[in-house]
């Protein structure tokens, strides 16, 4: 499901809201999650899951084309862990 499909589905389920308002709500939620992760905070949505950031250490990698060793810098990556209810729903 894409962001636009999510907005369309939410607008269809809530006919009392304009689609532009639903779009603003969804964008605001995503922006807040992104901002919290950028600050290094953890975002937990009970029953759905938790978003956090993890740091990957610097390492020596290998260029697959040439086989040459390459230094890979450390980086911060987003991480998502599913919540218990979502996991149970998927494994019924």
C-alpha positions as CSV (number, residue, x, y, z in Angstrom):
1,X,0.0,0.0,0.0
2,X,1.3,3.4,-0.9
3,X,0.8,6.7,0.9
4,X,-1.8,7.8,-1.6
5,X,-3.7,4.5,-1.3
6,X,-3.7,4.9,2.5
7,X,-5.1,8.4,2.2
8,X,-7.8,7.3,-0.3
9,X,-8.8,4.4,2.0
10,X,-9.0,6.6,5.1
11,X,-11.0,9.2,3.2
12,X,-13.4,6.6,2.0
13,X,-13.9,5.3,5.6
14,X,-14.4,8.8,6.9
15,X,-16.8,10.6,4.5
16,X,-17.2,13.5,6.9
17,X,-13.5,14.5,6.3
18,X,-12.2,16.1,3.2
19,X,-9.5,14.2,1.4
20,X,-7.1,17.1,1.7
21,X,-7.6,17.0,5.5
22,X,-6.9,13.3,5.6
23,X,-3.8,13.9,3.5
24,X,-2.6,16.6,6.0
25,X,-3.2,14.3,8.9
26,X,-1.2,11.4,7.4
27,X,1.6,13.6,6.3
28,X,1.8,15.2,9.8
29,X,2.0,11.7,11.5
30,X,4.8,10.6,9.1
31,X,6.6,13.9,9.6
32,X,6.4,13.6,13.4
33,X,7.7,10.0,13.3
34,X,10.6,11.1,11.0
35,X,11.4,14.1,13.2
36,X,11.5,11.9,16.3
37,X,13.8,9.4,14.7
38,X,16.1,12.2,13.5
39,X,16.4,13.4,17.1
40,X,17.3,9.8,18.1
41,X,14.0,9.2,19.9
42,X,12.0,6.0,19.8
43,X,8.4,6.0,18.5
44,X,6.1,3.3,19.9
45,X,2.6,2.6,18.5
46,X,1.0,0.1,20.9
47,X,-0.2,-3.1,19.1
48,X,1.5,-2.0,15.8
49,X,5.2,-1.7,16.5
50,X,8.1,0.5,17.5
51,X,10.4,2.6,15.3
52,X,13.9,3.4,16.5
53,X,17.4,4.1,15.1
54,X,20.4,1.8,15.3
55,X,24.0,2.7,14.7
56,X,26.1,0.5,12.3
57,X,29.8,0.6,13.1
58,X,32.4,1.4,10.5
59,X,33.8,-1.6,8.8
60,X,35.9,-2.8,5.9
61,X,33.7,-4.0,3.0
62,X,34.5,-5.4,-0.4
63,X,33.7,-4.0,-3.8
64,X,31.8,-6.9,-5.5
65,X,32.9,-5.9,-9.0
66,X,36.7,-5.6,-8.3
67,X,37.1,-7.5,-5.1
68,X,39.0,-4.5,-3.7
69,X,38.6,-3.7,0.1
70,X,36.6,-0.6,0.8
71,X,36.2,1.4,4.0
72,X,32.5,1.8,4.9
73,X,31.8,4.6,7.3
74,X,29.5,4.2,10.3
75,X,25.9,5.2,9.8
76,X,22.6,5.5,11.6
77,X,19.7,3.4,10.1
78,X,16.0,3.3,11.0
79,X,14.7,0.1,12.6
80,X,11.2,-1.3,13.0
81,X,10.1,-4.0,15.5
82,X,6.6,-5.3,15.2
83,X,4.2,-5.2,18.1
84,X,2.8,-8.3,19.7
85,X,-0.8,-7.8,18.3
86,X,0.5,-7.3,14.8
87,X,2.7,-10.4,15.0
88,X,-0.1,-12.5,16.3
89,X,-2.4,-11.2,13.5
90,X,0.1,-12.1,10.8
91,X,0.7,-15.6,12.3
92,X,-2.9,-16.7,12.8
